[in-house]
Amino acid sequence: MIQKRKRKVKEPVLVLAHHDGWIEVYGHVNVQFLNVPHIPPTTDRCFNSKHEILIEEYLLDRLGKSHVKVFFPGLRASADQVQCVRPSDLMYRNVMSELMRCSL
């Protein structure tokens, strides 16, 4: 007999990011915010990965007990960065993508 696995019910969460940096979170959630230290840019990949490991350890030390069990950097559900896009940026992207298509 094949048993069906029960799916975990995910609580819906709404995050509104305003243009001035104000963030609103709606839902029944327990949120903890941490500032991630800056990784200096370098061409040495090993150097960057060592920094990333140190930063993950730093964050784990500062997380509360209830948040440690959800922090799996390799299993991130999603991440994004909010950016302002001007019409000139869109034009530049279109021109560059056309150039790349023509070069093939």
N, C-alpha and C positions, 0 to 999 in steps of 0.2 A: 504494500500500500504506500503510495506516494503522499508524503505530508506536505501541505502548503506552508510556506514560511509566512509568518505574520509580518506585514510591513510596518515599520515604525511610522507613526503619525507625526508629521512635521508641523509645528505651529507656524502659521503665517506671520511674518514680520514685515512691516513697512518701514523703510528708511528713506527719509526725504533729505536730500542734500541741497541746501539753498546756495545761491550765487555768492553770498557773503561769508560762507564757511559755516553757517549755522546748520546743525544736523538734528533732525527729529527722528526718534525711533518709536514706532507704535507696535504694541503686542505684549504678550505676557512673557517677558524675557528678563533674565538677569544678566546685565551687560557690564563688562569690565573693560575700561580703556587703558591701554598702555602705549607709551611713546617708544617707538623702535629707534635705537641708535643708528646714526648714519654710517653706511659702509663706504669708505673712500674708494673712488674708481681706480682700478689698476688693470694692467694687461695680464698679470699673473693669475691664472684661474685657481690655482691651489691656494693662493693668498686670499682670494675672495671667498672660497668655500670654507676656509678656516674661520674667517670673520663671521660668516653666516652661522656656523655651528656655535661660536661664542655668543652671538646674539640670541640664538634659540635657547641656549642655556641661561642667559641673562633673563629672558622673558619667563622661562619656566620658574626661576627663582622668585619672580614677582607676582606670579599668578596665584589667585586664591584656589583653595582645594576644589571647589566646584568647577572651576574653569580649566584645571590641569587636564581633566579627562576629555575635553573637547579640543585641545590644542594639539593637532597633528599636522605640522607644516607640509608634509608630503601629500596629505589627503584634503587639502583646502577645497572647499566647495566652490568658492568663487572669490575673486578679488578684482577691484577695478580702481581707476583713478579718475577723478572728475577733472575735466579740462575745459577751458573756454576755447571754442573753435570759431575763428573769424572767417568771413567769406574769402579773404585772401589765403587763409590756410587751406580751405577746401580747393581753391583754384590751384594752388601749388601741388597738392596731393594728386589732383586729376592730371596735371601736366606731367608729373613724375611717373605716374602709372602708365600714361600714354607712351612716354619715352621708353619705359621698360618693355612694354608690349612691342614697340617698333624694333627694339634691339634684338628680339628673338628671331 
